[in-house]
Amino acid sequence: MKTESPPPKEKQKLLENARFCSLSLSEYLRRLGLGKEVRAAIRERDYRLFRMLNGLKAELPQLQKEEIISRLEAILNELK
């Protein structure tokens, strides 16, 4: 039986969801397929903060001082 790969955007979303649950993609899909409960390993807020910080780190060399300050303020507001 030949299976097709999901479109790139779908696969990325599945990988992101699996990562959010601290599972490999295959384990994530296995649990979903078996109707088992799949829970996030971290709170959504914490994951959002992690993504914000990771994005800032990746783009830091290209950003202007004002943009860096703005992003840091957004992160601080999220922490409040």
N, C-alpha and C positions, 0 to 999 in steps of 0.2 A: 504494500500500500504506500503510495507516494503522498507525502504531506507537504503543504505549501507553507512557506515562512510568512509570518504576519508582516504587514506594511511597517516600514521603519518607525513611524510615529507610534504605532500600536506597540511594537516591541519595546520601544523606549519607555513607554508608560508602564508596561508590565515589569520591566527591569527596575524602574523607579519604585513601583509598589512592592516588589519583592525586597528591595534594599530597605525600604521603610519598615518592613517586617523582620529584617535581619535574616532573610532566607535567600537561598539560591533561587534562580528563576525556576529551575525544574522542581524544587521542593515546594515553592509557592504555587505553581500550577498543579502539582500533584495534590496538595491539600485542598485547593479549590475544586478540583475534579472529583475528589472523594467527599465533598460536602463538609469538610472539616472547618472549624473556625480558624480564621486567619486574623491575627491581631497585630497592630503596630507595636514595634519594640520600643519606640519612643513617642512622646506626644507630638502631635502635629505642629504645635507652636515651636517646640525645640528643633524639629526638623526644618521648619521654615527659617528659623534663625541661623541654623547651620548653613543652609543654602545661601542666605544673604551674605554671611561672612565668607563663605567659599567663593562666591561670585566677586565680592570686593577684592579678595586676595588675588584672584586670577586677573582682574582688570586693573589692579593698582598702578602698574607702570604707565598705563595710558591715560589715567584720570587726572583731572585738574584738582587742585587743593579744595575748591568749593564743592565739587562732586563727592570727594572723599568725605568731607565733613557732613554733607547732606546724607550720605548713606550711613555713616556712623550714627547720626542722630536718629535715623529711621530704625536702626537696630536697637539703640537705647530705648526708644519709645516702645518698641515691641517687648522689651524686657520689663517695662514698668507694669 
